[in-house]
Amino acid sequence: MNWQQLLSSKRAGSKNPNTKPDRSEFEKDFDRIIFSLPFRRLQDKTQVFPLPEDDFVHNRLTHSLEVASVGRSLGKLAGEQILAKHKELSTDITASDFGAIVSAASLAHDVGNPPFGHSGENAISDFFKNKLAVDVLKEKLTQDEWADIINFEGNAQGFRLINQSLHGLKLTYATLGAFTKYPRQSLIENKEKGRVSQKKFGFYQSEKNIFTELAIQLGLVAQSDQPVWARHPLAFLVEAADDICYHIIDLEDGCTLGLVSLEESVELLKPIIGEKFDAEKFNKKKSQHEKLGTMRAMAINELISQTVKVFVENETEILNGSFDKSLTSLIESAEAMRNIQALSIERIYRAQVVLEKEIAGFEVIEGLLSALVNAVYSFTYEKSSNRDQTLMRSLPKEVTVYLMPDNLYHNLRVILDFVSGMTDSHALTMYRKLKGMSLPSW
């Protein structure tokens, strides 16, 4: 792979790019994402905690904004060193372009996530793995399509939303490449467990051709004769930005809600900050929020520096496709990050309030899919009952207009677009109406 091709500012279907833009094409990517409907919906989607009444904790939108900020710093700092090393690169490419690409891809990294956090993903997958769904649906889908349906993946859903034919964002090839952390389809043979890019998948069968064209345009390294490629190099920085934020910010939220003490949080962050930690100055801070904010900022700044160092050191292997590890697993603070993760799993992710949210998520998602999948199946094969017909009429036109007779996989994808695109509140409200627990009023 080569940087000139990897940093392509072309867009699929665009023939006449502006040669004298007021903003770079990558900055336009950022703006297109931030004004998009899928991004706006993140403000009412759970990150880890249900939103409390008295203390602020992060939702998917605030998390994504912070990941984008960290991503911009990672990209710009890495870009400065890459440009210094590769004098042959076009003078039109700047370090800010690297930062803008990583920032835009980071901003969009969660747009495909369903309501109720990761439990929402699991709930969708589990629904299609139950015996009734298997008996009715599996025989009507190809093997690859069935693998998509029983393994709902937020990354692949995000790629689908961004690339929809009518309402897609038409991002640059470079940003799309950086967005795709898992450049493979759902079902592959002989998955290489050591390759972090193969841990999940990044596109459904419905977008397979789109990603194949993207890989060709960017010159991504094919890993086999299957639809599997090496990552775009900047996808490693997008992943690192997410890793840095959720490790540090989830700990901060856990401390804010009293699940982890301030003293424990400080002891976990001190090894990352190292010699820059000044106990005297820290103790002069008056409030817990101020102390946490100072520690968080210093830790993130140090993690950015360490991550850029690892990225640049491994640039050659990243470009030839042989490097395939998480950057944050190789930094000097890797052990400190693992310690934060271990405590977060025990005290934060398994906290009672989080578990209760996940249980509710499973119930709501299952209830929605039970009604909607049955209705769309009946529509597909023109066997709708009165109940199914009424339910289909109640759906927004922007959903039903995309349904097609006799194309089950396509129709299931449309329904999953609808359900996964819901905010937490919308999903709960619709569930209550479907169950007769809440009636509409004028």
MOSULNOR-V244804 format. One record per residue. N is the residue number from 0. RES is the residue in three letters. SS is DSSP state (helix for helix, strand for strand, loop for the rest). PHI is phi in whole degrees, -180 to 180 (* if undefined). OMEGA is omega in whole degrees, 0 to 359 (none if undefined). Layout:
n:N res:RES ss:SS phi:PHI omega:OMEGA
n:N res:RES ss:SS phi:PHI omega:OMEGA
This chain:
n:0 res:MET ss:loop phi:* omega:179
n:1 res:ASN ss:loop phi:-130 omega:188
n:2 res:TRP ss:helix phi:-64 omega:182
n:3 res:GLN ss:helix phi:-58 omega:180
n:4 res:GLN ss:helix phi:-76 omega:182
n:5 res:LEU ss:helix phi:-65 omega:183
n:6 res:LEU ss:loop phi:-98 omega:182
n:7 res:SER ss:loop phi:-60 omega:177
n:8 res:SER ss:loop phi:-96 omega:178
n:9 res:LYS ss:loop phi:-72 omega:177
n:10 res:ARG ss:strand phi:-122 omega:179
n:11 res:ALA ss:loop phi:-59 omega:178
n:12 res:GLY ss:loop phi:84 omega:180
n:13 res:SER ss:loop phi:-97 omega:184
n:14 res:LYS ss:loop phi:-102 omega:186
n:15 res:ASN ss:loop phi:-128 omega:178
n:16 res:PRO ss:loop phi:-65 omega:179
n:17 res:ASN ss:loop phi:-67 omega:183
n:18 res:THR ss:loop phi:-81 omega:179
n:19 res:LYS ss:loop phi:-130 omega:186
n:20 res:PRO ss:loop phi:-76 omega:173
n:21 res:ASP ss:loop phi:-76 omega:173
n:22 res:ARG ss:loop phi:-131 omega:176
n:23 res:SER ss:loop phi:-69 omega:178
n:24 res:GLU ss:helix phi:-60 omega:182
n:25 res:PHE ss:helix phi:-76 omega:173
n:26 res:GLU ss:helix phi:-67 omega:176
n:27 res:LYS ss:helix phi:-65 omega:175
n:28 res:ASP ss:helix phi:-56 omega:181
n:29 res:PHE ss:helix phi:-58 omega:182
n:30 res:ASP ss:helix phi:-66 omega:179
n:31 res:ARG ss:helix phi:-61 omega:180
n:32 res:ILE ss:helix phi:-69 omega:188
n:33 res:ILE ss:helix phi:-69 omega:178
n:34 res:PHE ss:loop phi:-97 omega:184
n:35 res:SER ss:loop phi:-85 omega:179
n:36 res:LEU ss:helix phi:-63 omega:180
n:37 res:PRO ss:helix phi:-57 omega:180
n:38 res:PHE ss:helix phi:-71 omega:180
n:39 res:ARG ss:helix phi:-60 omega:182
n:40 res:ARG ss:helix phi:-64 omega:182
n:41 res:LEU ss:helix phi:-65 omega:182
n:42 res:GLN ss:helix phi:-67 omega:179
n:43 res:ASP ss:helix phi:-123 omega:173
n:44 res:LYS ss:loop phi:-125 omega:185
n:45 res:THR ss:strand phi:-66 omega:168
n:46 res:GLN ss:loop phi:-87 omega:173
n:47 res:VAL ss:loop phi:-128 omega:187
n:48 res:PHE ss:loop phi:-102 omega:166
n:49 res:PRO ss:loop phi:-59 omega:187
n:50 res:LEU ss:loop phi:-71 omega:180
n:51 res:PRO ss:loop phi:-80 omega:183
n:52 res:GLU ss:loop phi:-83 omega:190
n:53 res:ASP ss:loop phi:-108 omega:181
n:54 res:ASP ss:loop phi:-123 omega:180
n:55 res:PHE ss:loop phi:-77 omega:168
n:56 res:VAL ss:loop phi:-130 omega:189
n:57 res:HIS ss:loop phi:-79 omega:168
n:58 res:ASN ss:strand phi:-109 omega:183
n:59 res:ARG ss:helix phi:-64 omega:182
n:60 res:LEU ss:helix phi:-71 omega:180
n:61 res:THR ss:helix phi:-64 omega:176
n:62 res:HIS ss:helix phi:-60 omega:183
n:63 res:SER ss:helix phi:-65 omega:177
n:64 res:LEU ss:helix phi:-62 omega:180
n:65 res:GLU ss:helix phi:-70 omega:177
n:66 res:VAL ss:helix phi:-63 omega:178
n:67 res:ALA ss:helix phi:-63 omega:179
n:68 res:SER ss:helix phi:-65 omega:178
n:69 res:VAL ss:helix phi:-65 omega:179
n:70 res:GLY ss:helix phi:-61 omega:179
n:71 res:ARG ss:helix phi:-61 omega:179
n:72 res:SER ss:helix phi:-65 omega:178
n:73 res:LEU ss:helix phi:-59 omega:183
n:74 res:GLY ss:helix phi:-65 omega:182
n:75 res:LYS ss:helix phi:-65 omega:180
n:76 res:LEU ss:helix phi:-66 omega:177
n:77 res:ALA ss:helix phi:-66 omega:180
n:78 res:GLY ss:helix phi:-60 omega:179
n:79 res:GLU ss:helix phi:-58 omega:181
n:80 res:GLN ss:helix phi:-75 omega:179
n:81 res:ILE ss:helix phi:-67 omega:179
n:82 res:LEU ss:helix phi:-66 omega:177
n:83 res:ALA ss:helix phi:-67 omega:181
n:84 res:LYS ss:helix phi:-83 omega:185
n:85 res:HIS ss:loop phi:-107 omega:182
n:86 res:LYS ss:loop phi:-67 omega:183
n:87 res:GLU ss:loop phi:-77 omega:181
n:88 res:LEU ss:loop phi:-66 omega:182
n:89 res:SER ss:loop phi:-55 omega:179
n:90 res:THR ss:loop phi:-70 omega:177
n:91 res:ASP ss:loop phi:-74 omega:181
n:92 res:ILE ss:loop phi:-88 omega:180
n:93 res:THR ss:loop phi:-122 omega:176
n:94 res:ALA ss:helix phi:-61 omega:179
n:95 res:SER ss:helix phi:-66 omega:176
n:96 res:ASP ss:helix phi:-64 omega:176
n:97 res:PHE ss:helix phi:-58 omega:181
n:98 res:GLY ss:helix phi:-63 omega:181
n:99 res:ALA ss:helix phi:-68 omega:179
n:100 res:ILE ss:helix phi:-64 omega:182
n:101 res:VAL ss:helix phi:-64 omega:180
n:102 res:SER ss:helix phi:-65 omega:180
n:103 res:ALA ss:helix phi:-65 omega:179
n:104 res:ALA ss:helix phi:-64 omega:178
n:105 res:SER ss:helix phi:-67 omega:179
n:106 res:LEU ss:helix phi:-61 omega:184
n:107 res:ALA ss:loop phi:-91 omega:195
n:108 res:HIS ss:loop phi:-63 omega:183
n:109 res:ASP ss:loop phi:-112 omega:186
n:110 res:VAL ss:loop phi:-65 omega:180
n:111 res:GLY ss:loop phi:-91 omega:182
n:112 res:ASN ss:loop phi:-74 omega:181
n:113 res:PRO ss:loop phi:-79 omega:174
n:114 res:PRO ss:loop phi:-64 omega:176
n:115 res:PHE ss:loop phi:69 omega:172
n:116 res:GLY ss:helix phi:64 omega:183
n:117 res:HIS ss:helix phi:-67 omega:177
n:118 res:SER ss:helix phi:-65 omega:176
n:119 res:GLY ss:helix phi:-65 omega:176
n:120 res:GLU ss:helix phi:-61 omega:181
n:121 res:ASN ss:helix phi:-64 omega:181
n:122 res:ALA ss:helix phi:-64 omega:179
n:123 res:ILE ss:helix phi:-65 omega:180
n:124 res:SER ss:helix phi:-62 omega:182
n:125 res:ASP ss:helix phi:-63 omega:180
n:126 res:PHE ss:helix phi:-58 omega:184
n:127 res:PHE ss:helix phi:-81 omega:178
n:128 res:LYS ss:helix phi:-94 omega:180
n:129 res:ASN ss:loop phi:-73 omega:190
n:130 res:LYS ss:helix phi:-60 omega:182
n:131 res:LEU ss:helix phi:-63 omega:180
n:132 res:ALA ss:helix phi:-65 omega:180
n:133 res:VAL ss:helix phi:-61 omega:183
n:134 res:ASP ss:helix phi:-63 omega:186
n:135 res:VAL ss:helix phi:-90 omega:191
n:136 res:LEU ss:helix phi:-97 omega:191
n:137 res:LYS ss:helix phi:-57 omega:185
n:138 res:GLU ss:helix phi:-68 omega:181
n:139 res:LYS ss:helix phi:-97 omega:181
n:140 res:LEU ss:loop phi:-124 omega:173
n:141 res:THR ss:loop phi:-72 omega:180
n:142 res:GLN ss:helix phi:-61 omega:180
n:143 res:ASP ss:helix phi:-69 omega:178
n:144 res:GLU ss:helix phi:-65 omega:179
n:145 res:TRP ss:helix phi:-63 omega:177
n:146 res:ALA ss:helix phi:-61 omega:176
n:147 res:ASP ss:helix phi:-62 omega:188
n:148 res:ILE ss:helix phi:-69 omega:183
n:149 res:ILE ss:loop phi:-88 omega:178
n:150 res:ASN ss:loop phi:-133 omega:179
n:151 res:PHE ss:loop phi:-62 omega:184
n:152 res:GLU ss:loop phi:-132 omega:182
n:153 res:GLY ss:helix phi:-60 omega:179
n:154 res:ASN ss:helix phi:-67 omega:178
n:155 res:ALA ss:helix phi:-67 omega:178
n:156 res:GLN ss:helix phi:-65 omega:177
n:157 res:GLY ss:helix phi:-63 omega:178
n:158 res:PHE ss:helix phi:-61 omega:179
n:159 res:ARG ss:helix phi:-65 omega:181
n:160 res:LEU ss:helix phi:-61 omega:182
n:161 res:ILE ss:helix phi:-64 omega:187
n:162 res:ASN ss:loop phi:-108 omega:178
n:163 res:GLN ss:loop phi:-61 omega:189
n:164 res:SER ss:loop phi:-63 omega:184
n:165 res:LEU ss:loop phi:-95 omega:186
n:166 res:HIS ss:loop phi:-111 omega:178
n:167 res:GLY ss:loop phi:-69 omega:187
n:168 res:LEU ss:loop phi:-91 omega:179
n:169 res:LYS ss:loop phi:51 omega:179
n:170 res:LEU ss:loop phi:-77 omega:178
n:171 res:THR ss:strand phi:-67 omega:178
n:172 res:TYR ss:helix phi:-59 omega:182
n:173 res:ALA ss:helix phi:-62 omega:181
n:174 res:THR ss:helix phi:-67 omega:177
n:175 res:LEU ss:helix phi:-62 omega:178
n:176 res:GLY ss:helix phi:-65 omega:180
n:177 res:ALA ss:helix phi:-67 omega:179
n:178 res:PHE ss:helix phi:-66 omega:190
n:179 res:THR ss:loop phi:-87 omega:180
n:180 res:LYS ss:loop phi:-76 omega:184
n:181 res:TYR ss:loop phi:-128 omega:187
n:182 res:PRO ss:loop phi:-79 omega:177
n:183 res:ARG ss:strand phi:-153 omega:175
n:184 res:GLN ss:loop phi:-83 omega:187
n:185 res:SER ss:loop phi:-68 omega:184
n:186 res:LEU ss:loop phi:-107 omega:176
n:187 res:ILE ss:loop phi:-136 omega:177
n:188 res:GLU ss:loop phi:-93 omega:174
n:189 res:ASN ss:loop phi:55 omega:177
n:190 res:LYS ss:loop phi:-61 omega:180
n:191 res:GLU ss:loop phi:-85 omega:186
n:192 res:LYS ss:loop phi:-64 omega:182
n:193 res:GLY ss:loop phi:-76 omega:182
n:194 res:ARG ss:loop phi:-93 omega:184
n:195 res:VAL ss:helix phi:-64 omega:181
n:196 res:SER ss:helix phi:-73 omega:179
n:197 res:GLN ss:helix phi:-106 omega:181
n:198 res:LYS ss:loop phi:-63 omega:178
n:199 res:LYS ss:loop phi:-131 omega:177
n:200 res:PHE ss:loop phi:-130 omega:191
n:201 res:GLY ss:loop phi:-117 omega:178
n:202 res:PHE ss:loop phi:-155 omega:177
n:203 res:TYR ss:loop phi:-89 omega:177
n:204 res:GLN ss:helix phi:-60 omega:180
n:205 res:SER ss:helix phi:-65 omega:179
n:206 res:GLU ss:helix phi:-116 omega:183
n:207 res:LYS ss:helix phi:-59 omega:181
n:208 res:ASN ss:helix phi:-67 omega:178
n:209 res:ILE ss:helix phi:-63 omega:181
n:210 res:PHE ss:helix phi:-70 omega:178
n:211 res:THR ss:helix phi:-59 omega:178
n:212 res:GLU ss:helix phi:-64 omega:178
n:213 res:LEU ss:helix phi:-60 omega:180
n:214 res:ALA ss:helix phi:-61 omega:178
n:215 res:ILE ss:helix phi:-66 omega:181
n:216 res:GLN ss:helix phi:-62 omega:183
n:217 res:LEU ss:helix phi:-89 omega:182
n:218 res:GLY ss:loop phi:73 omega:178
n:219 res:LEU ss:loop phi:-66 omega:183
n:220 res:VAL ss:loop phi:-79 omega:175
n:221 res:ALA ss:strand phi:-73 omega:183
n:222 res:GLN ss:loop phi:-91 omega:180
n:223 res:SER ss:loop phi:-165 omega:176
n:224 res:ASP ss:loop phi:-82 omega:175
n:225 res:GLN ss:loop phi:-90 omega:176
n:226 res:PRO ss:loop phi:-72 omega:182
n:227 res:VAL ss:strand phi:-139 omega:180
n:228 res:TRP ss:strand phi:-129 omega:170
n:229 res:ALA ss:loop phi:-75 omega:179
n:230 res:ARG ss:loop phi:-66 omega:162
n:231 res:HIS ss:loop phi:-62 omega:184
n:232 res:PRO ss:helix phi:-52 omega:184
n:233 res:LEU ss:helix phi:-72 omega:175
n:234 res:ALA ss:helix phi:-64 omega:177
n:235 res:PHE ss:helix phi:-65 omega:179
n:236 res:LEU ss:helix phi:-75 omega:175
n:237 res:VAL ss:helix phi:-62 omega:178
n:238 res:GLU ss:helix phi:-60 omega:181
n:239 res:ALA ss:helix phi:-66 omega:178
n:240 res:ALA ss:helix phi:-60 omega:178
n:241 res:ASP ss:helix phi:-66 omega:179
n:242 res:ASP ss:helix phi:-58 omega:182
n:243 res:ILE ss:helix phi:-61 omega:184
n:244 res:CYS ss:helix phi:-68 omega:185
n:245 res:TYR ss:helix phi:-73 omega:175
n:246 res:HIS ss:helix phi:-63 omega:187
n:247 res:ILE ss:helix phi:-77 omega:186
n:248 res:ILE ss:helix phi:-74 omega:177
n:249 res:ASP ss:helix phi:-63 omega:177
n:250 res:LEU ss:helix phi:-64 omega:179
n:251 res:GLU ss:helix phi:-62 omega:178
n:252 res:ASP ss:helix phi:-64 omega:178
n:253 res:GLY ss:helix phi:-62 omega:178
n:254 res:CYS ss:helix phi:-70 omega:179
n:255 res:THR ss:helix phi:-58 omega:182
n:256 res:LEU ss:loop phi:-90 omega:176
n:257 res:GLY ss:loop phi:83 omega:179
n:258 res:LEU ss:loop phi:-83 omega:177
n:259 res:VAL ss:loop phi:-133 omega:181
n:260 res:SER ss:loop phi:-76 omega:177
n:261 res:LEU ss:helix phi:-60 omega:182
n:262 res:GLU ss:helix phi:-63 omega:179
n:263 res:GLU ss:helix phi:-65 omega:180
n:264 res:SER ss:helix phi:-62 omega:180
n:265 res:VAL ss:helix phi:-62 omega:181
n:266 res:GLU ss:helix phi:-65 omega:178
n:267 res:LEU ss:helix phi:-75 omega:183
n:268 res:LEU ss:helix phi:-88 omega:182
n:269 res:LYS ss:helix phi:-58 omega:179
n:270 res:PRO ss:helix phi:-62 omega:178
n:271 res:ILE ss:helix phi:-75 omega:183
n:272 res:ILE ss:helix phi:-70 omega:176
n:273 res:GLY ss:helix phi:66 omega:186
n:274 res:GLU ss:helix phi:-67 omega:180
n:275 res:LYS ss:helix phi:-74 omega:179
n:276 res:PHE ss:loop phi:-73 omega:180
n:277 res:ASP ss:loop phi:-116 omega:184
n:278 res:ALA ss:helix phi:-62 omega:182
n:279 res:GLU ss:helix phi:-65 omega:179
n:280 res:LYS ss:helix phi:-66 omega:181
n:281 res:PHE ss:helix phi:-61 omega:183
n:282 res:ASN ss:helix phi:-70 omega:178
n:283 res:LYS ss:helix phi:-79 omega:177
n:284 res:LYS ss:loop phi:-67 omega:189
n:285 res:LYS ss:loop phi:-87 omega:186
n:286 res:SER ss:loop phi:-108 omega:177
n:287 res:GLN ss:helix phi:-64 omega:180
n:288 res:HIS ss:helix phi:-61 omega:180
n:289 res:GLU ss:helix phi:-67 omega:179
n:290 res:LYS ss:helix phi:-66 omega:179
n:291 res:LEU ss:helix phi:-62 omega:180
n:292 res:GLY ss:helix phi:-62 omega:179
n:293 res:THR ss:helix phi:-65 omega:180
n:294 res:MET ss:helix phi:-64 omega:180
n:295 res:ARG ss:helix phi:-61 omega:182
n:296 res:ALA ss:helix phi:-63 omega:181
n:297 res:MET ss:helix phi:-68 omega:180
n:298 res:ALA ss:helix phi:-66 omega:180
n:299 res:ILE ss:helix phi:-63 omega:179
n:300 res:ASN ss:helix phi:-60 omega:180
n:301 res:GLU ss:helix phi:-69 omega:180
n:302 res:LEU ss:helix phi:-66 omega:176
n:303 res:ILE ss:helix phi:-62 omega:180
n:304 res:SER ss:helix phi:-61 omega:181
n:305 res:GLN ss:helix phi:-65 omega:182
n:306 res:THR ss:helix phi:-68 omega:178
n:307 res:VAL ss:helix phi:-61 omega:179
n:308 res:LYS ss:helix phi:-60 omega:180
n:309 res:VAL ss:helix phi:-66 omega:180
n:310 res:PHE ss:helix phi:-61 omega:182
n:311 res:VAL ss:helix phi:-67 omega:179
n:312 res:GLU ss:helix phi:-63 omega:183
n:313 res:ASN ss:loop phi:-107 omega:186
n:314 res:GLU ss:helix phi:-57 omega:182
n:315 res:THR ss:helix phi:-60 omega:180
n:316 res:GLU ss:helix phi:-68 omega:177
n:317 res:ILE ss:helix phi:-64 omega:182
n:318 res:LEU ss:helix phi:-69 omega:179
n:319 res:ASN ss:helix phi:-90 omega:174
n:320 res:GLY ss:loop phi:86 omega:182
n:321 res:SER ss:loop phi:-87 omega:178
n:322 res:PHE ss:loop phi:-82 omega:181
n:323 res:ASP ss:loop phi:-154 omega:178
n:324 res:LYS ss:loop phi:-132 omega:174
n:325 res:SER ss:loop phi:-68 omega:180
n:326 res:LEU ss:helix phi:-61 omega:183
n:327 res:THR ss:helix phi:-71 omega:176
n:328 res:SER ss:helix phi:-80 omega:184
n:329 res:LEU ss:loop phi:-115 omega:182
n:330 res:ILE ss:loop phi:-77 omega:181
n:331 res:GLU ss:loop phi:-62 omega:182
n:332 res:SER ss:loop phi:-94 omega:183
n:333 res:ALA ss:helix phi:-59 omega:181
n:334 res:GLU ss:helix phi:-66 omega:178
n:335 res:ALA ss:helix phi:-63 omega:178
n:336 res:MET ss:helix phi:-66 omega:178
n:337 res:ARG ss:helix phi:-64 omega:179
n:338 res:ASN ss:helix phi:-65 omega:176
n:339 res:ILE ss:helix phi:-64 omega:180
n:340 res:GLN ss:helix phi:-62 omega:181
n:341 res:ALA ss:helix phi:-61 omega:179
n:342 res:LEU ss:helix phi:-67 omega:181
n:343 res:SER ss:helix phi:-63 omega:179
n:344 res:ILE ss:helix phi:-62 omega:185
n:345 res:GLU ss:helix phi:-73 omega:191
n:346 res:ARG ss:helix phi:-106 omega:185
n:347 res:ILE ss:helix phi:-109 omega:185
n:348 res:TYR ss:helix phi:-68 omega:178
n:349 res:ARG ss:loop phi:-108 omega:176
n:350 res:ALA ss:loop phi:-66 omega:184
n:351 res:GLN ss:helix phi:-57 omega:182
n:352 res:VAL ss:helix phi:-65 omega:179
n:353 res:VAL ss:helix phi:-72 omega:179
n:354 res:LEU ss:helix phi:-63 omega:179
n:355 res:GLU ss:helix phi:-65 omega:176
n:356 res:LYS ss:helix phi:-64 omega:181
n:357 res:GLU ss:helix phi:-67 omega:177
n:358 res:ILE ss:helix phi:-61 omega:179
n:359 res:ALA ss:helix phi:-61 omega:180
n:360 res:GLY ss:helix phi:-61 omega:178
n:361 res:PHE ss:helix phi:-61 omega:182
n:362 res:GLU ss:helix phi:-65 omega:183
n:363 res:VAL ss:helix phi:-67 omega:181
n:364 res:ILE ss:helix phi:-63 omega:179
n:365 res:GLU ss:helix phi:-61 omega:180
n:366 res:GLY ss:helix phi:-64 omega:179
n:367 res:LEU ss:helix phi:-65 omega:183
n:368 res:LEU ss:helix phi:-67 omega:180
n:369 res:SER ss:helix phi:-57 omega:180
n:370 res:ALA ss:helix phi:-77 omega:188
n:371 res:LEU ss:helix phi:-73 omega:180
n:372 res:VAL ss:helix phi:-67 omega:177
n:373 res:ASN ss:helix phi:-61 omega:181
n:374 res:ALA ss:helix phi:-66 omega:182
n:375 res:VAL ss:helix phi:-74 omega:175
n:376 res:TYR ss:helix phi:-64 omega:179
n:377 res:SER ss:helix phi:-63 omega:178
n:378 res:PHE ss:helix phi:-63 omega:183
n:379 res:THR ss:helix phi:-59 omega:183
n:380 res:TYR ss:loop phi:-110 omega:174
n:381 res:GLU ss:loop phi:54 omega:179
n:382 res:LYS ss:loop phi:-129 omega:188
n:383 res:SER ss:loop phi:-71 omega:172
n:384 res:SER ss:loop phi:-81 omega:177
n:385 res:ASN ss:helix phi:-60 omega:180
n:386 res:ARG ss:helix phi:-63 omega:180
n:387 res:ASP ss:helix phi:-63 omega:180
n:388 res:GLN ss:helix phi:-64 omega:178
n:389 res:THR ss:helix phi:-64 omega:179
n:390 res:LEU ss:helix phi:-63 omega:180
n:391 res:MET ss:helix phi:-63 omega:179
n:392 res:ARG ss:helix phi:-66 omega:182
n:393 res:SER ss:helix phi:-79 omega:182
n:394 res:LEU ss:loop phi:-74 omega:178
n:395 res:PRO ss:loop phi:-59 omega:181
n:396 res:LYS ss:helix phi:-60 omega:180
n:397 res:GLU ss:helix phi:-67 omega:173
n:398 res:VAL ss:helix phi:-94 omega:187
n:399 res:THR ss:helix phi:-67 omega:182
n:400 res:VAL ss:loop phi:-65 omega:182
n:401 res:TYR ss:loop phi:-92 omega:182
n:402 res:LEU ss:loop phi:-71 omega:183
n:403 res:MET ss:loop phi:-131 omega:176
n:404 res:PRO ss:loop phi:-61 omega:172
n:405 res:ASP ss:loop phi:62 omega:175
n:406 res:ASN ss:loop phi:-137 omega:188
n:407 res:LEU ss:helix phi:-64 omega:182
n:408 res:TYR ss:helix phi:-59 omega:179
n:409 res:HIS ss:helix phi:-58 omega:183
n:410 res:ASN ss:helix phi:-68 omega:176
n:411 res:LEU ss:helix phi:-65 omega:178
n:412 res:ARG ss:helix phi:-64 omega:179
n:413 res:VAL ss:helix phi:-63 omega:179
n:414 res:ILE ss:helix phi:-66 omega:178
n:415 res:LEU ss:helix phi:-70 omega:172
n:416 res:ASP ss:helix phi:-60 omega:182
n:417 res:PHE ss:helix phi:-66 omega:183
n:418 res:VAL ss:helix phi:-69 omega:182
n:419 res:SER ss:helix phi:-70 omega:178
n:420 res:GLY ss:loop phi:-79 omega:181
n:421 res:MET ss:loop phi:-67 omega:167
n:422 res:THR ss:loop phi:-77 omega:177
n:423 res:ASP ss:helix phi:-57 omega:183
n:424 res:SER ss:helix phi:-66 omega:180
n:425 res:HIS ss:helix phi:-62 omega:180
n:426 res:ALA ss:helix phi:-61 omega:181
n:427 res:LEU ss:helix phi:-66 omega:180
n:428 res:THR ss:helix phi:-64 omega:181
n:429 res:MET ss:helix phi:-67 omega:178
n:430 res:TYR ss:helix phi:-60 omega:180
n:431 res:ARG ss:helix phi:-63 omega:179
n:432 res:LYS ss:helix phi:-69 omega:179
n:433 res:LEU ss:helix phi:-64 omega:181
n:434 res:LYS ss:loop phi:-88 omega:180
n:435 res:GLY ss:loop phi:75 omega:181
n:436 res:MET ss:loop phi:-86 omega:181
n:437 res:SER ss:loop phi:-146 omega:181
n:438 res:LEU ss:loop phi:-109 omega:180
n:439 res:PRO ss:loop phi:-68 omega:177
n:440 res:SER ss:loop phi:-135 omega:181
n:441 res:TRP ss:loop phi:-76 omega:none
